[in-house]
Amino acid sequence: TVPHFISEPYRYDRTSPDMPQDFEASLCLPSTKALASASSNSSCSSYTEARHLAVVGIMFTAQTLLGVGGVPIQPFGISYIDDFSHNSNSPLYLGILFAVTMMGPGMAYGLGSLMLRLY
């Protein structure tokens, strides 16, 4: 949630797709067309771009920590369940672990699709 609170409020542009020159002029991105003027990025400040890079860095760090923290659960969790549970309960616990592992991303995609309907 840190990038949400440190970034500026999102301002969307109401330009129509029929006017691509107005749309390109409103973006704070480097222009790739040869005919575009150099002043199309005049509204972008280096402070805004540096702030965007800070948010991207935070997101990269968070995803890295999430990956490092989530990886050991599969190899070590299965070994732990197999070693420390009774032989008759081990398949049940492994089944629950795999079911939860499979249901998690599915529920996340479903919740994500519901949240994308909100502005």
C-alpha positions as CSV (number, residue, x, y, z in Angstrom):
1,T,0.0,0.0,0.0
2,V,3.0,2.3,0.3
3,P,3.0,3.3,-3.4
4,H,-0.7,4.2,-3.2
5,F,-0.1,6.7,-0.4
6,I,3.2,8.2,-1.6
7,S,2.2,8.7,-5.2
8,E,0.1,11.6,-6.4
9,P,-3.6,11.2,-7.1
10,Y,-4.3,9.8,-10.6
11,R,-5.5,12.4,-13.1
12,Y,-7.0,11.0,-16.2
13,D,-7.4,12.9,-19.4
14,R,-10.7,13.3,-21.2
15,T,-9.2,13.5,-24.7
16,S,-10.9,11.5,-27.4
17,P,-9.2,8.8,-29.3
18,D,-10.0,10.8,-32.5
19,M,-7.3,13.3,-31.6
20,P,-4.0,11.4,-31.0
21,Q,-1.9,14.5,-31.0
22,D,-3.7,15.9,-28.0
23,F,-3.5,12.5,-26.3
24,E,0.2,12.2,-26.9
25,A,0.8,15.8,-25.7
26,S,-0.9,15.0,-22.4
27,L,1.4,12.1,-21.6
28,C,4.6,12.4,-19.6
29,L,6.5,9.9,-21.7
30,P,9.3,10.3,-24.2
31,S,8.0,10.7,-27.7
32,T,9.0,8.1,-30.2
33,K,7.6,9.7,-33.3
34,A,10.0,11.8,-35.4
35,L,7.2,14.4,-36.2
36,A,6.4,15.0,-32.5
37,S,7.6,18.3,-31.1
38,A,10.2,18.4,-28.3
39,S,7.8,20.5,-26.2
40,S,5.3,17.6,-25.7
41,N,7.1,16.7,-22.5
42,S,7.2,20.3,-21.2
43,S,4.5,19.6,-18.6
44,C,6.6,16.8,-17.1
45,S,9.0,17.7,-14.3
46,S,12.0,15.7,-13.3
47,Y,10.5,15.6,-9.8
48,T,7.5,13.8,-11.1
49,E,9.6,11.3,-13.1
50,A,11.9,10.7,-10.0
51,R,8.8,10.1,-7.9
52,H,7.5,7.5,-10.4
53,L,10.9,5.8,-10.3
54,A,10.7,5.6,-6.5
55,V,7.3,4.0,-6.7
56,V,8.6,1.5,-9.3
57,G,11.6,0.7,-7.0
58,I,9.3,0.1,-4.0
59,M,7.1,-2.2,-6.1
60,F,10.2,-4.1,-7.3
61,T,11.5,-4.5,-3.8
62,A,8.1,-5.7,-2.5
63,Q,7.7,-8.3,-5.3
64,T,11.2,-9.5,-4.6
65,L,10.5,-9.9,-0.9
66,L,7.2,-11.6,-1.7
67,G,9.0,-14.1,-3.9
68,V,11.7,-14.8,-1.4
69,G,9.2,-15.3,1.3
70,G,6.8,-17.4,-0.7
71,V,9.2,-19.9,-2.3
72,P,10.2,-21.9,0.8
73,I,6.6,-22.9,1.6
74,Q,6.4,-25.5,-1.2
75,P,9.7,-27.5,-0.7
76,F,10.0,-27.1,3.0
77,G,6.3,-27.2,3.8
78,I,5.8,-30.5,2.1
79,S,8.8,-32.0,3.9
80,Y,7.7,-30.6,7.2
81,I,4.2,-32.1,6.8
82,D,5.6,-35.4,5.7
83,D,8.1,-35.6,8.6
84,F,6.0,-34.4,11.5
85,S,2.5,-35.7,10.8
86,H,1.1,-39.2,11.3
87,N,1.3,-41.4,8.3
88,S,-2.5,-41.6,8.0
89,N,-2.9,-37.8,8.2
90,S,-0.1,-36.8,5.9
91,P,-2.0,-37.2,2.6
92,L,-4.9,-35.2,4.0
93,Y,-2.7,-32.3,5.1
94,L,-0.8,-32.4,1.8
95,G,-4.1,-32.3,-0.1
96,I,-5.2,-29.3,1.9
97,L,-1.9,-27.5,1.2
98,F,-2.2,-28.1,-2.5
99,A,-5.9,-27.1,-2.6
100,V,-5.2,-23.9,-0.8
101,T,-2.2,-23.2,-3.1
102,M,-4.4,-23.7,-6.2
103,M,-7.4,-21.7,-4.8
104,G,-5.4,-18.7,-3.8
105,P,-4.5,-17.4,-7.3
106,G,-8.0,-18.1,-8.6
107,M,-9.6,-16.2,-5.8
108,A,-7.1,-13.4,-6.3
109,Y,-8.0,-13.1,-10.0
110,G,-11.7,-13.1,-9.2
111,L,-11.2,-10.4,-6.6
112,G,-9.0,-8.4,-8.9
113,S,-11.7,-8.5,-11.6
114,L,-14.2,-7.2,-9.1
115,M,-11.9,-4.4,-7.9
116,L,-11.2,-3.3,-11.5
117,R,-14.8,-2.4,-11.9
118,L,-14.3,0.3,-9.2
119,Y,-12.6,3.5,-10.2
